[in-house]
Amino acid sequence: MPHPEALIRYNDAQPGAADRIIKMAEKEQGHRHFVEKLIGSANIIAEYFGLALAAALFGGIAYLGFQLIQKGYPATGVTALTGAILGPLVTFLSERRKPSN
């Protein structure tokens, strides 16, 4: 926004210019608020999608581990189950240790 004295000069040069400049600033602020709200919603959706994907991956690997054990491959099955359990656990613990901004 220009200084009020500058708005007066704009209005002197072109009648109604100050009002148009103020309306333009209000419209820009409204747009900026809309975009920030949209970005916030997109971040929330992305976070939940990531959690769902991680849960599906965990479930798939755990299922694979159980199937391998049942098919007679206990070492491979236990390795898959251990990876399914330790992967999210290590990620969770490392995220808790990060300093917050």
C-alpha positions in Angstrom: 0.0 0.0 0.0 1.3 3.4 -0.8 1.6 6.0 1.8 -1.6 8.1 2.4 0.1 11.2 0.9 0.9 9.2 -2.2 -2.7 8.0 -2.5 -3.8 11.7 -2.3 -1.5 12.5 -5.2 -2.7 9.5 -7.2 -6.2 10.7 -6.6 -5.3 14.2 -7.7 -3.7 12.9 -10.9 -6.6 10.5 -11.7 -9.9 10.8 -9.8 -10.8 7.5 -8.2 -7.3 6.1 -8.4 -6.9 5.9 -4.6 -10.0 3.8 -4.3 -8.9 1.5 -7.1 -5.5 1.0 -5.5 -7.1 0.2 -2.1 -9.5 -2.3 -3.8 -6.6 -3.8 -5.6 -4.7 -4.3 -2.3 -7.8 -5.8 -0.6 -8.3 -8.2 -3.6 -4.6 -9.2 -3.4 -4.9 -9.9 0.3 -8.0 -12.0 -0.2 -6.3 -14.0 -2.8 -3.2 -14.5 -0.6 -5.4 -15.8 2.3 -7.2 -18.2 -0.1 -3.9 -19.6 -1.4 -2.5 -20.0 2.1 -5.6 -21.8 3.2 -5.4 -24.0 0.1 -1.7 -24.9 0.8 -2.6 -25.7 4.5 -5.3 -28.1 3.3 -3.0 -29.7 0.8 -0.4 -30.3 3.4 -2.9 -32.0 5.7 -4.1 -34.2 2.9 -0.6 -35.1 1.9 0.3 -36.0 5.5 -2.8 -38.3 5.9 -2.0 -39.9 2.5 1.5 -40.6 3.6 0.3 -42.2 6.8 -2.2 -44.4 4.9 0.5 -45.4 2.4 2.9 -46.3 5.3 0.2 -48.3 7.0 -0.6 -50.2 3.8 3.1 -50.9 3.2 3.5 -52.1 6.8 0.5 -54.4 6.5 1.8 -55.7 3.1 5.2 -56.5 4.4 3.8 -58.1 7.6 1.4 -60.2 5.5 4.3 -61.3 3.3 6.4 -62.2 6.3 3.6 -64.4 7.7 3.1 -66.1 4.4 6.8 -66.8 4.0 6.8 -68.4 7.5 3.8 -70.5 6.6 5.4 -71.6 3.3 8.5 -72.9 5.1 10.8 -69.9 4.8 11.1 -68.9 8.5 14.3 -66.9 8.3 13.1 -64.8 5.4 9.6 -64.4 7.0 11.1 -63.3 10.3 13.4 -60.9 8.5 10.4 -59.3 6.7 8.4 -59.1 9.9 11.4 -57.5 11.7 11.7 -55.0 8.9 8.0 -54.2 9.0 8.2 -53.5 12.7 11.6 -51.8 12.9 11.1 -49.5 9.9 8.2 -47.5 11.4 9.7 -47.7 14.9 13.0 -46.2 13.8 11.2 -43.5 11.8 9.0 -42.6 14.7 11.9 -42.4 17.2 14.1 -40.4 14.8 11.2 -37.9 14.2 10.8 -37.5 18.0 14.5 -36.6 18.5 14.5 -33.8 15.8 14.4 -30.3 17.3 11.3 -28.4 16.5 11.5 -25.1 14.7 
